[in-house]
Amino acid sequence: MMGGLKVKDIVEVTNGRLIVGEPDTIFTRISTDSRHISKGDLFIALRGSAIGGYDGHAFVEDAISKGAKGALVMKEGLKWPSSCHLQLIAVKDTLVALGDIAAYTRKRYELPVVGITGSTGKTTVKELCASILSAQGVCLKTERNYNNLIGVPLTLIKLNSIHQFAVIEMGTNSQGEIDRLSSIVRPTVSVMTNINPAHLNGLLNIPGIIREKQAIFANTLAGGAAIINPHLEHMDQVEIPGWLDIITFSTSGKADVTVREVINQGLDGTELSIDLAGKIIRTKVSLPGHHNILNALAACACAVALNIPPEAIAYGIREARFPGMRLEITVSDSITIVDDTYNANPASMKAALDILGNAPHTNKVAILGDMLELGKDARYWHEQLGKWVALSKINKVFITGTFAHVVSGAAIKEGMDASAVCLVEDVADLKAMISDMIGKETIVLVKASRALQLDKVATYLKAVA
């Protein structure tokens, strides 16, 4: 629920025009999806690439028939019921208006808001932060990965007086998105997890990624905090305004939040002793891999910035739960499956292969597909992927996608036995080829960018496991 917004407030903050309706009418909720309308909603008609090429204006009548109290549109010539109980507001751009409404909602509530961006680890840090803060009070968080120009505003609009914290994840694939999102969110604490090659189609190169991501700090409220790992590559180039405190985390150098002891429990995660700027806690990260230790430290640093008690930080890290298809591990009597099919970029691919290579299983298998949105560097990074596959010392790799031949060639050149490298045309072929691999000592990593649909392979493996 958004706490109720009047028509006249929406008109004012969006610079819109009330075509039909009463200024004092209150909407109880906002929706951009006519399939999920509740009585009393304001339906915002988005269109274009923001919603997969659809035009939300075609669904206005459907939304009204399902109980929407009004609509916010860009087209004024719509067929509109004559009932005086319905409201029609026209704006220049409904996507911009959605963000403006969210920014207005944010300003109505004074509460700590954590903003999270970075090339990788955003969702994991978000879940860890939200778990910590939820132990202290009601925390609004980004659901799943709704971290774009639609998802962030729709999350913020849910803010109301019951919330004591908010944790908002912000993603980007083109210049200007983080600036817009963080200007809406106005975080009190902002985290940049890392800078790695990702979304290069829109961000072009590492300097472009840095320019885009660092906007989160420029829009963080004065007196707030910036959370960074200063020892990661490229982080020394990130600009942080002087009005922010800087709290650092690291496993490899001096920082405010560091690790004292690491007890690796393999696929079960890692037991940690963490130094929280002088206060020691013991906790556990349930996700495997060194990168998830860093994610936990980032969340701890956020909590330190918000003066959360150490015992609550330890509890929140230990109790955190994570969305599916992100290092989701399924163990059965016949096979272990590591489903990391939500997305892929070079950093996350390398991290996943490191986990596979270090697994205790006798038979280690990777099923991999393309990493998308790498622009002109795509071939280079797929060559690197092939080298990482070979160096990970796994037993077999199945590769599909446009760059499959590049990955396989690089793996074989790096020394992997050619008989252990299989090129696969499509997902259906994969299912047939992997059926005979099932065995108690087998672990299978499934990973690619989401468009490759390797989640279907992971689902198949779980069904037959």
C-alpha positions as CSV (number, residue, x, y, z in Angstrom):
1,M,0.0,0.0,0.0
2,M,1.3,3.5,-0.8
3,G,-0.4,5.2,2.2
4,G,-3.0,6.9,-0.1
5,L,-2.3,9.6,-2.7
6,K,-4.8,12.2,-3.8
7,V,-5.4,13.0,-7.4
8,K,-4.4,16.6,-6.9
9,D,-1.1,15.5,-5.4
10,I,-0.3,13.2,-8.3
11,V,-1.2,16.0,-10.8
12,E,1.1,18.4,-9.0
13,V,4.2,16.1,-8.7
14,T,3.9,14.8,-12.2
15,N,3.1,18.2,-13.8
16,G,0.1,16.5,-15.2
17,R,-3.4,17.5,-16.2
18,L,-6.7,16.2,-14.8
19,I,-8.9,15.3,-17.7
20,V,-11.8,13.7,-15.8
21,G,-12.3,13.2,-12.1
22,E,-12.2,14.8,-8.6
23,P,-9.0,16.3,-7.2
24,D,-9.6,14.9,-3.7
25,T,-10.1,11.3,-4.8
26,I,-7.6,9.0,-3.1
27,F,-5.9,6.0,-4.8
28,T,-5.0,3.2,-2.4
29,R,-2.4,1.6,-4.7
30,I,-0.5,2.0,-8.0
31,S,-0.2,-0.6,-10.7
32,T,1.4,-0.8,-14.1
33,D,0.1,-4.3,-14.9
34,S,-3.6,-4.6,-15.8
35,R,-3.5,-8.3,-14.9
36,H,-3.0,-7.5,-11.3
37,I,-5.4,-4.7,-10.6
38,S,-7.1,-4.2,-7.2
39,K,-10.1,-2.1,-6.5
40,G,-9.2,1.5,-6.0
41,D,-5.9,1.3,-7.9
42,L,-4.4,4.0,-10.2
43,F,-3.3,2.2,-13.4
44,I,-0.2,3.8,-15.0
45,A,-0.1,3.1,-18.7
46,L,3.5,2.5,-19.7
47,R,4.6,1.8,-23.2
48,G,7.6,0.9,-25.3
49,S,10.8,-1.0,-24.4
50,A,10.1,-0.4,-20.6
51,I,7.4,-3.1,-20.8
52,G,8.7,-5.4,-23.6
53,G,7.3,-3.3,-26.5
54,Y,3.7,-3.3,-25.3
55,D,1.6,-0.1,-25.0
56,G,-0.1,0.0,-21.7
57,H,-2.8,2.3,-23.1
58,A,-4.3,-0.7,-24.8
59,F,-5.1,-2.1,-21.4
60,V,-6.7,0.9,-19.7
61,E,-10.3,-0.3,-20.3
62,D,-9.3,-3.7,-19.0
63,A,-7.8,-2.2,-15.8
64,I,-11.0,-0.1,-15.3
65,S,-13.2,-3.2,-15.7
66,K,-11.2,-4.9,-12.9
67,G,-11.7,-2.1,-10.5
68,A,-9.1,0.6,-11.1
69,K,-10.3,3.9,-9.9
70,G,-8.4,5.8,-12.6
71,A,-5.5,5.9,-15.1
72,L,-2.4,8.0,-15.7
73,V,-1.8,8.2,-19.5
74,M,0.1,9.9,-22.3
75,K,-2.8,9.8,-24.8
76,E,-5.7,12.2,-24.1
77,G,-7.9,10.8,-26.8
78,L,-8.7,7.5,-25.1
79,K,-12.2,6.1,-25.0
80,W,-13.2,6.9,-21.4
81,P,-16.3,5.9,-19.3
82,S,-18.5,8.8,-18.4
83,S,-18.8,7.8,-14.8
84,C,-17.8,10.7,-12.5
85,H,-16.2,8.1,-10.1
86,L,-13.3,7.6,-12.5
87,Q,-10.2,9.7,-12.8
88,L,-8.0,10.3,-15.9
89,I,-4.7,12.2,-15.6
90,A,-2.6,13.0,-18.7
91,V,1.2,13.5,-18.5
92,K,4.0,13.9,-21.0
93,D,5.8,10.6,-20.1
94,T,4.2,8.0,-17.8
95,L,7.5,6.3,-16.9
96,V,8.9,9.7,-15.7
97,A,5.7,10.3,-13.9
98,L,6.0,7.0,-12.1
99,G,9.4,8.0,-10.8
100,D,8.1,11.4,-9.8
101,I,5.3,9.8,-7.7
102,A,7.9,7.5,-6.1
103,A,10.2,10.4,-5.3
104,Y,7.3,12.3,-3.7
105,T,6.4,9.2,-1.6
106,R,10.0,8.9,-0.5
107,K,10.0,12.5,0.7
108,R,7.0,11.9,2.9
109,Y,8.9,9.5,5.2
110,E,12.0,10.0,7.2
111,L,13.7,6.7,7.6
112,P,17.1,5.1,6.9
113,V,17.3,4.0,3.3
114,V,20.1,1.8,2.0
115,G,20.8,2.1,-1.7
116,I,22.8,-0.7,-3.5
117,T,24.5,-0.7,-6.9
118,G,27.5,-2.4,-8.4
119,S,28.4,-4.8,-11.2
120,T,27.7,-8.0,-9.3
121,G,26.4,-9.0,-5.8
122,K,23.7,-6.4,-5.6
123,T,20.8,-8.8,-4.9
124,T,22.8,-10.8,-2.4
125,V,23.9,-7.7,-0.5
126,K,20.3,-6.4,-0.6
127,E,19.0,-9.6,1.0
128,L,21.7,-9.6,3.6
129,C,21.1,-6.0,4.5
130,A,17.3,-6.5,4.6
131,S,17.8,-9.6,6.9
132,I,19.9,-7.6,9.3
133,L,17.5,-4.6,9.4
134,S,14.4,-6.7,9.6
135,A,15.7,-8.0,13.0
136,Q,15.4,-4.3,14.2
137,G,12.1,-3.2,12.6
138,V,9.9,-3.5,9.5
139,C,12.0,-3.2,6.4
140,L,10.8,-2.5,2.9
141,K,13.1,-4.2,0.3
142,T,13.3,-4.6,-3.4
143,E,11.6,-7.9,-4.3
144,R,13.5,-10.3,-6.6
145,N,15.6,-8.1,-8.8
146,Y,13.1,-5.3,-9.5
147,N,15.9,-2.8,-9.7
148,N,15.1,-0.7,-12.8
149,L,13.2,2.4,-13.8
150,I,9.9,0.6,-13.2
151,G,10.7,-1.7,-10.3
152,V,12.4,0.8,-8.1
153,P,9.6,3.3,-8.1
154,L,7.0,0.6,-7.6
155,T,8.9,-0.6,-4.6
156,L,9.3,2.9,-3.1
157,I,5.6,3.7,-3.6
158,K,4.9,0.9,-1.1
159,L,6.5,3.0,1.7
160,N,4.2,3.8,4.6
161,S,4.3,4.7,8.2
162,I,4.9,1.1,9.4
163,H,8.4,0.9,7.7
164,Q,11.4,1.7,9.8
165,F,14.0,0.9,7.1
166,A,14.2,0.4,3.3
167,V,16.8,-1.4,1.2
168,I,16.6,-0.6,-2.5
169,E,18.7,-2.3,-5.2
170,M,19.5,-0.2,-8.3
171,G,20.7,-1.7,-11.6
172,T,21.5,-0.2,-15.0
173,N,22.3,-1.0,-18.6
174,S,22.6,2.5,-20.0
175,Q,24.0,5.9,-18.9
176,G,21.9,8.0,-16.6
177,E,19.8,5.3,-15.0
178,I,21.6,5.2,-11.6
179,D,21.4,9.0,-11.5
180,R,17.7,8.9,-12.0
181,L,17.0,6.0,-9.7
182,S,19.2,7.3,-6.8
183,S,17.7,10.8,-7.2
184,I,14.3,9.1,-6.6
185,V,15.5,6.9,-3.7
186,R,17.7,9.5,-1.9
187,P,19.6,6.9,0.1
188,T,21.0,7.6,3.6
189,V,23.6,4.9,3.1
190,S,24.8,3.8,-0.3
191,V,26.9,0.7,-1.3
192,M,28.9,0.1,-4.5
193,T,29.7,-3.6,-4.4
194,N,32.3,-3.5,-7.2
195,I,33.2,-2.4,-10.7
196,N,33.4,-5.2,-13.3
197,P,32.7,-5.5,-17.0
198,A,28.9,-5.9,-17.4
199,H,26.3,-4.2,-19.6
200,L,29.0,-2.9,-21.9
201,N,26.5,-2.5,-24.8
202,G,25.1,0.6,-23.0
203,L,28.0,1.5,-20.6
204,L,30.7,0.9,-23.2
205,N,33.8,0.5,-20.9
206,I,35.1,0.6,-17.4
207,P,35.2,4.4,-17.2
208,G,31.6,4.4,-18.4
209,I,30.6,1.9,-15.7
210,I,32.3,4.1,-13.1
211,R,30.6,7.3,-14.2
212,E,27.3,5.5,-14.1
213,K,27.6,3.7,-10.8
214,Q,29.1,6.6,-8.8
215,A,26.0,8.7,-9.3
216,I,24.5,6.8,-6.4
217,F,26.9,8.7,-4.0
218,A,26.1,12.1,-5.5
219,N,22.4,11.5,-4.7
220,T,23.0,10.2,-1.1
221,L,21.7,12.5,1.5
222,A,24.2,14.8,3.3
223,G,25.5,13.3,6.5
224,G,25.0,9.8,5.1
225,A,27.6,7.1,4.3
226,A,29.3,5.6,1.3
227,I,30.2,1.9,1.5
228,I,33.0,0.7,-0.7
229,N,35.8,-1.9,-0.9
230,P,38.8,0.3,-1.6
231,H,41.1,-2.6,-2.5
232,L,39.0,-3.9,-5.4
233,E,40.1,-3.0,-9.0
234,H,39.0,0.4,-10.3
235,M,37.5,1.5,-6.9
236,D,40.3,4.1,-6.5
237,Q,38.7,6.0,-9.5
238,V,35.2,6.3,-7.9
239,E,34.3,9.8,-6.8
240,I,32.6,10.2,-3.4
241,P,31.3,13.6,-2.3
242,G,32.8,15.2,0.8
243,W,29.4,15.4,2.5
244,L,29.5,11.6,3.0
245,D,31.3,9.4,5.6
246,I,33.2,6.6,4.0
247,I,33.0,3.1,5.6
248,T,35.2,0.5,4.0
249,F,35.1,-3.3,3.9
250,S,37.7,-5.8,2.6
251,T,39.2,-9.3,3.0
252,S,42.6,-8.2,1.6
253,G,43.6,-5.0,3.2
254,K,43.0,-2.4,5.8
255,A,39.3,-1.5,6.2
256,D,36.7,-0.7,8.8
257,V,35.0,-4.1,8.4
258,T,37.3,-7.0,7.9
259,V,37.5,-10.8,8.4
260,R,39.4,-12.3,11.3
261,E,38.7,-16.0,10.6
262,V,37.2,-18.0,7.7
263,I,36.1,-21.6,8.1
264,N,35.1,-22.8,4.6
265,Q,32.2,-25.3,4.7
266,G,32.2,-25.9,1.0
267,L,28.8,-25.7,-0.6
268,D,27.2,-25.1,2.8
269,G,28.8,-21.6,3.0
270,T,31.3,-20.1,5.3
271,E,31.6,-19.6,9.0
272,L,33.2,-16.2,9.7
273,S,34.6,-14.1,12.5
274,I,34.1,-10.5,11.4
275,D,35.7,-7.3,12.8
276,L,33.0,-4.6,12.8
277,A,35.2,-1.5,13.3
278,G,36.5,-3.0,16.5
279,K,33.6,-5.2,17.6
280,I,34.0,-8.9,16.8
281,I,31.0,-11.2,15.8
282,R,30.8,-14.8,14.7
283,T,28.3,-15.7,12.0
284,K,27.7,-17.7,8.8
285,V,27.1,-16.9,5.2
286,S,25.0,-19.7,3.7
287,L,26.1,-19.1,0.2
288,P,29.5,-20.5,-0.9
289,G,32.4,-18.6,-2.5
290,H,34.8,-15.8,-1.6
291,H,32.7,-13.2,-3.4
292,N,29.8,-13.9,-1.0
293,I,32.1,-13.3,2.0
294,L,32.7,-9.8,0.4
295,N,28.9,-9.4,0.0
296,A,28.4,-10.2,3.7
297,L,31.1,-7.6,4.7
298,A,29.4,-5.0,2.5
299,A,26.1,-5.6,4.3
300,C,27.9,-5.5,7.7
301,A,29.4,-2.2,6.7
302,C,25.9,-0.8,6.0
303,A,24.7,-2.0,9.3
304,V,27.7,-0.3,11.0
305,A,26.8,2.9,9.3
306,L,23.3,2.6,10.8
307,N,24.5,1.8,14.3
308,I,22.9,-1.6,14.3
309,P,23.9,-3.7,17.3
310,P,26.6,-6.4,16.5
311,E,24.4,-9.3,17.7
312,A,21.6,-8.2,15.3
313,I,24.2,-8.0,12.4
314,A,25.4,-11.6,13.2
315,Y,21.9,-12.9,13.4
316,G,20.8,-11.2,10.1
317,I,23.7,-12.5,8.1
318,R,23.1,-16.0,9.4
319,E,19.4,-16.0,8.8
320,A,19.4,-14.4,5.3
321,R,17.6,-16.2,2.5
322,F,18.2,-15.7,-1.2
323,P,16.1,-15.8,-4.4
324,G,16.3,-18.9,-6.6
325,M,18.6,-19.4,-9.6
326,R,21.5,-17.6,-7.8
327,L,23.9,-20.3,-6.6
328,E,20.8,-22.3,-5.6
329,I,22.2,-25.6,-4.5
330,T,20.1,-28.8,-4.7
331,V,21.6,-32.0,-3.2
332,S,20.0,-35.4,-3.8
333,D,21.2,-39.0,-3.4
334,S,22.1,-39.0,-7.1
335,I,23.5,-35.5,-8.0
336,T,24.4,-32.0,-6.7
337,I,23.1,-29.2,-8.8
338,V,24.3,-25.6,-8.6
339,D,21.7,-23.5,-10.4
340,D,23.2,-20.0,-11.1
341,T,21.1,-19.4,-14.2
342,Y,19.6,-16.0,-13.3
343,N,22.3,-14.1,-15.2
344,A,26.0,-14.1,-16.0
345,N,28.9,-11.7,-16.6
346,P,32.7,-12.4,-16.4
347,A,33.0,-11.8,-12.7
348,S,30.1,-14.0,-11.7
349,M,31.2,-16.7,-14.2
350,K,34.7,-16.9,-12.7
351,A,33.3,-17.0,-9.1
352,A,30.9,-19.8,-10.0
353,L,33.7,-21.8,-11.7
354,D,35.9,-21.3,-8.6
355,I,33.1,-22.8,-6.5
356,L,32.7,-25.8,-8.9
357,G,36.5,-26.4,-9.1
358,N,36.8,-26.4,-5.3
359,A,33.8,-28.8,-4.7
360,P,34.7,-32.1,-3.1
361,H,32.9,-34.2,-5.8
362,T,34.7,-36.6,-8.0
363,N,32.9,-35.7,-11.2
364,K,32.6,-31.9,-11.8
365,V,30.6,-30.8,-14.8
366,A,29.7,-27.3,-16.1
367,I,26.9,-26.4,-18.4
368,L,27.5,-22.9,-19.7
369,G,26.1,-20.4,-22.2
370,D,26.8,-16.9,-23.5
371,M,27.4,-13.9,-21.3
372,L,25.4,-11.1,-23.0
373,E,25.7,-7.3,-23.1
374,L,29.5,-7.3,-23.4
375,G,29.6,-5.2,-26.5
376,K,32.8,-5.1,-28.5
377,D,34.6,-7.0,-25.7
378,A,32.3,-10.0,-26.0
379,R,34.8,-12.3,-27.8
380,Y,37.6,-11.4,-25.4
381,W,35.6,-12.2,-22.3
382,H,34.4,-15.5,-23.8
383,E,38.0,-16.4,-24.6
384,Q,38.7,-15.7,-20.9
385,L,35.8,-17.9,-19.9
386,G,37.4,-20.8,-21.9
387,K,40.7,-20.3,-20.1
388,W,38.9,-20.2,-16.7
389,V,37.1,-23.4,-17.6
390,A,40.4,-25.2,-18.3
391,L,42.1,-23.8,-15.2
392,S,39.2,-24.9,-13.0
393,K,40.2,-28.5,-13.5
394,I,36.6,-29.7,-14.0
395,N,35.9,-33.0,-15.8
396,K,33.5,-31.9,-18.5
397,V,31.9,-28.8,-19.9
398,F,28.9,-28.4,-22.2
399,I,28.7,-25.1,-24.0
400,T,25.9,-23.5,-25.9
401,G,25.3,-20.1,-27.5
402,T,26.8,-17.8,-30.2
403,F,30.2,-17.8,-28.5
404,A,30.3,-21.5,-27.7
405,H,33.1,-22.2,-30.3
406,V,35.1,-19.3,-28.8
407,V,34.9,-20.7,-25.3
408,S,35.6,-24.3,-26.4
409,G,38.6,-23.2,-28.5
410,A,40.1,-21.2,-25.6
411,A,39.6,-24.1,-23.1
412,I,41.3,-26.6,-25.4
413,K,44.1,-24.2,-26.2
414,E,44.7,-23.7,-22.4
415,G,45.1,-27.5,-22.1
416,M,41.7,-29.0,-21.5
417,D,41.1,-32.4,-23.2
418,A,39.1,-31.8,-26.3
419,S,37.0,-34.9,-25.5
420,A,35.8,-33.1,-22.3
421,V,34.5,-30.1,-24.2
422,C,31.1,-30.5,-25.9
423,L,29.4,-27.9,-28.1
424,V,25.6,-28.1,-27.9
425,E,23.1,-26.6,-30.3
426,D,20.1,-26.0,-28.0
427,V,18.6,-26.8,-24.6
428,A,16.8,-29.8,-25.9
429,D,20.1,-31.4,-27.0
430,L,21.5,-30.7,-23.6
431,K,18.8,-32.6,-21.7
432,A,19.6,-35.7,-23.7
433,M,23.3,-35.4,-23.3
434,I,23.4,-34.9,-19.6
435,S,21.1,-37.8,-18.6
436,D,23.9,-40.3,-18.3
437,M,26.0,-38.0,-16.0
438,I,23.8,-38.5,-13.0
439,G,25.7,-40.1,-10.1
440,K,26.2,-39.6,-6.4
441,E,29.7,-38.1,-6.9
442,T,28.6,-35.7,-9.7
443,I,28.2,-31.9,-9.2
444,V,26.8,-29.8,-12.1
445,L,27.0,-26.1,-12.4
446,V,24.5,-24.5,-14.8
447,K,25.1,-20.8,-15.7
448,A,24.5,-18.4,-18.5
449,S,22.8,-15.1,-19.2
450,R,19.1,-15.4,-18.7
451,A,18.2,-15.2,-22.4
452,L,20.0,-18.6,-23.0
453,Q,17.2,-20.2,-20.9
454,L,19.5,-22.7,-19.2
455,D,17.1,-22.5,-16.2
456,K,15.1,-25.1,-18.2
457,V,18.2,-27.4,-17.9
458,A,18.5,-26.8,-14.2
459,T,14.8,-27.5,-13.7
460,Y,15.1,-30.7,-15.7
461,L,18.1,-31.8,-13.6
462,K,16.2,-31.1,-10.4
463,A,13.3,-33.2,-11.6
464,V,15.4,-36.2,-12.4
465,A,17.7,-35.9,-9.4
